[in-house]
Amino acid sequence: LAREILEVRRQTGFIDSVTHELKSPLASIKLCLQTLERDGVPDDKRAALRVMMKDDVDRLDAFIDDVLQASRLADDERMPSTLDDVPLGALVRRCVETIVAKHKLADAEIRVSIDDALVVHSDRAALEIVIRNLLDNAVKYSGRPAEVRVEAQTDEQRRVTTLEVHDRGIGIAKGDLKRIFQRFYRVPDERVRKRKGTGLGLFVVSALVRNLGGAVDARSEGPGTGATMRVRLPLRDRPSVEGMA
């Protein structure tokens, strides 16, 4: 009964978050359109409004993709994978460019330390979603300027590649380190509630990483100390990383 009550509360929180995530950009787009309909709006203002509308549409598109992805994963559908040799550093840097543009960051706010020769045999599209979500979370739960570091290395047996995303943000309480990967779960902290989110991002990360034969975990010394998200992936084939430990 307690679990059912908790699940209902999570779903209620998710619905509230979805409502906000949909209404906020729609209201912004509506305001932009109303402004564009007025006479005498300067060309530079019109161009700025069009950029704002595009940003809002991109935000809606990304949000809907996340919800659909989470829905498929929650139904235990094994996502089809197309395995390929993926240069990890290049992929991470492309994701960094996306997050820097989305959050309007300075380039130095996310630093990447990955050997250009490091290649993983994985699903490029799934891995890009994982990296983008981890970076987005790291920035979202950090102050400004954000201080995010991305590192990767391979173990001595060259069987597992470990990707780590470090931030110096609000941190995570010990009791929440595993729960944050549950569907709809958001840490009951005012600093978390002030940030936009649905409790789906890390659920999607966890499910996709498992589908890639890997494992993901979170580390933090507690609130105010920042956090590290660690993804471990098999270097070549896809046996379970947990089975390698």
C-alpha positions in Angstrom: 0.0 0.0 0.0 2.8 2.4 0.9 4.5 1.7 -2.4 1.2 2.3 -4.3 0.7 5.6 -2.4 4.3 6.6 -3.3 3.8 5.8 -6.9 0.6 7.8 -7.1 2.4 10.8 -5.6 5.2 10.4 -8.1 2.7 10.3 -11.0 0.9 13.3 -9.6 4.2 15.2 -9.4 5.0 14.1 -12.9 1.6 15.4 -14.2 2.2 18.7 -12.5 5.7 18.9 -14.1 4.3 17.9 -17.6 1.7 20.6 -17.3 4.3 23.2 -16.6 6.7 21.9 -19.3 3.9 22.2 -21.9 2.2 25.4 -20.8 5.4 27.5 -20.3 6.8 27.3 -23.8 3.3 27.5 -25.4 2.5 30.7 -23.5 5.9 32.1 -24.6 5.2 31.2 -28.3 1.7 32.7 -28.0 3.1 36.0 -26.6 5.7 36.1 -29.4 3.1 35.6 -32.1 0.9 38.3 -30.6 3.9 40.7 -30.6 4.7 39.9 -34.2 1.1 40.7 -35.2 1.6 44.3 -34.1 2.5 47.1 -36.5 5.8 48.8 -36.2 7.8 46.0 -34.6 11.5 46.6 -35.6 13.2 44.0 -37.8 15.8 43.2 -35.1 13.0 42.6 -32.5 11.2 40.3 -35.0 14.3 38.3 -35.5 14.8 38.0 -31.8 11.2 36.8 -31.3 11.6 34.2 -34.0 14.7 32.9 -32.2 12.7 32.7 -29.0 10.0 30.7 -30.7 12.4 28.3 -32.2 14.0 27.7 -28.8 10.6 27.0 -27.3 9.7 24.6 -30.1 13.0 22.8 -29.6 12.3 22.6 -25.9 8.9 21.1 -26.6 10.3 18.6 -29.1 13.0 17.4 -26.7 10.5 17.1 -23.9 8.1 15.0 -25.9 10.9 12.8 -27.1 12.0 12.2 -23.5 8.4 11.2 -22.5 8.0 8.9 -25.4 11.4 7.3 -24.8 10.6 6.8 -21.1 7.2 5.3 -22.0 8.8 2.7 -24.3 11.5 1.8 -21.7 9.0 1.6 -18.9 7.1 -1.1 -20.9 10.4 -3.2 -20.8 10.7 -2.9 -24.6 14.3 -3.7 -25.5 15.3 -0.8 -27.6 16.8 -1.9 -30.9 20.5 -1.2 -31.1 22.7 -0.4 -34.0 26.3 -1.1 -32.8 29.1 0.9 -34.2 32.6 2.1 -33.3 32.0 5.5 -31.7 34.8 8.0 -31.0 33.7 8.9 -27.5 35.5 12.3 -27.2 33.9 13.6 -30.4 30.5 12.5 -29.4 30.8 14.1 -25.9 32.0 17.4 -27.4 29.1 17.4 -29.8 26.7 16.9 -26.8 28.5 19.7 -24.9 27.9 22.1 -27.8 24.2 21.3 -27.7 24.0 21.9 -23.9 26.1 25.1 -24.0 23.7 26.5 -26.6 20.6 25.4 -24.8 21.7 26.9 -21.4 23.6 29.8 -23.0 26.8 28.9 -21.2 30.4 30.0 -21.6 32.5 27.4 -23.3 34.7 27.0 -20.2 31.8 26.0 -18.0 31.9 22.4 -19.3 35.4 20.9 -19.7 36.1 17.6 -21.5 39.1 15.4 -20.8 38.8 12.4 -23.1 41.5 10.9 -25.3 40.6 11.4 -28.9 41.7 7.8 -29.6 39.1 6.3 -27.2 36.5 4.4 -29.2 33.6 2.4 -27.8 31.5 -0.2 -29.6 28.0 1.0 -28.9 24.8 2.4 -30.1 25.6 6.0 -31.1 22.0 7.4 -30.8 21.4 5.8 -27.4 24.8 6.9 -26.1 24.1 10.4 -27.3 20.9 10.6 -25.3 22.6 9.3 -22.2 25.4 11.8 -22.4 23.1 14.7 -23.3 20.8 13.9 -20.3 23.7 13.7 -17.9 25.2 17.0 -19.0 21.8 18.7 -18.9 21.3 17.5 -15.3 24.7 18.5 -14.3 24.2 22.1 -15.6 20.6 22.3 -14.4 21.4 21.5 -10.8 24.5 23.8 -10.7 24.8 27.4 -10.1 26.4 29.9 -12.5 29.0 29.6 -13.7 28.5 25.9 -13.9 31.6 23.8 -13.2 31.2 20.5 -15.1 33.9 18.1 -16.0 33.6 15.1 -18.3 36.2 12.4 -18.1 36.6 8.9 -19.5 39.1 6.0 -19.3 39.4 2.3 -20.0 40.3 -0.3 -17.4 43.6 -2.1 -17.6 42.1 -5.2 -19.2 40.5 -3.0 -21.9 37.1 -4.5 -21.3 35.2 -1.5 -19.7 35.1 2.2 -20.5 34.1 4.5 -17.7 32.5 7.9 -18.4 32.1 10.3 -15.5 30.3 13.6 -15.4 31.3 15.7 -12.4 29.5 18.8 -11.2 29.8 21.2 -8.2 26.1 21.7 -7.9 23.5 21.1 -5.1 24.6 17.5 -4.5 22.5 14.5 -3.6 21.6 13.1 -0.2 22.9 9.5 0.5 19.4 8.1 0.7 18.6 9.4 -2.8 21.6 8.2 -4.7 19.8 5.1 -6.0 16.3 6.4 -6.0 17.1 9.2 -8.5 17.1 6.6 -11.3 13.5 5.5 -10.6 10.8 6.7 -12.9 9.1 10.0 -11.9 11.4 10.3 -8.8 12.6 13.8 -7.9 14.5 14.5 -4.7 12.1 16.2 -2.2 14.3 19.3 -1.9 13.2 22.9 -2.5 16.3 23.5 -4.6 15.3 20.6 -6.9 11.6 21.7 -7.1 12.8 25.2 -8.3 14.3 23.6 -11.4 12.3 22.3 -14.3 12.1 18.5 -14.6 9.8 15.5 -14.7 11.8 12.8 -13.0 12.4 11.0 -16.3 15.8 12.0 -17.4 17.9 9.7 -15.2 15.3 6.9 -15.6 15.9 7.0 -19.3 19.7 7.1 -18.8 19.6 4.0 -16.5 17.4 2.0 -18.9 19.4 2.9 -22.0 22.7 2.1 -20.3 21.4 -1.3 -19.2 20.3 -1.9 -22.7 23.9 -1.2 -23.8 25.1 -3.8 -21.4 26.5 -1.3 -19.0 25.7 0.1 -15.5 25.3 3.6 -14.1 25.5 5.0 -10.6 25.6 8.3 -8.8 28.0 9.5 -6.2 27.8 12.5 -3.8 29.0 13.4 -0.4 25.6 15.0 0.3 23.7 18.3 -0.3 25.9 21.2 -1.4 28.9 19.0 -2.4 28.2 18.4 -6.1 27.7 15.0 -7.7 29.3 12.5 -10.1 27.4 10.3 -12.5 29.4 7.3 -13.6 28.6 5.2 -16.7 30.4 1.9 -17.3 30.2 0.4 -20.8 31.7 -2.7 -22.3 34.5 -1.7 -24.7 33.6 -4.2 -27.5 30.8 -6.7 -27.2 27.9 -6.3 -24.8 28.2 -8.7 -21.9 26.9 -7.2 -18.7 29.4 -4.8 -17.0 28.1 -6.0 -13.7 29.1 -9.5 -14.6 32.7 -8.3 -15.2 33.0 -6.7 -11.7 
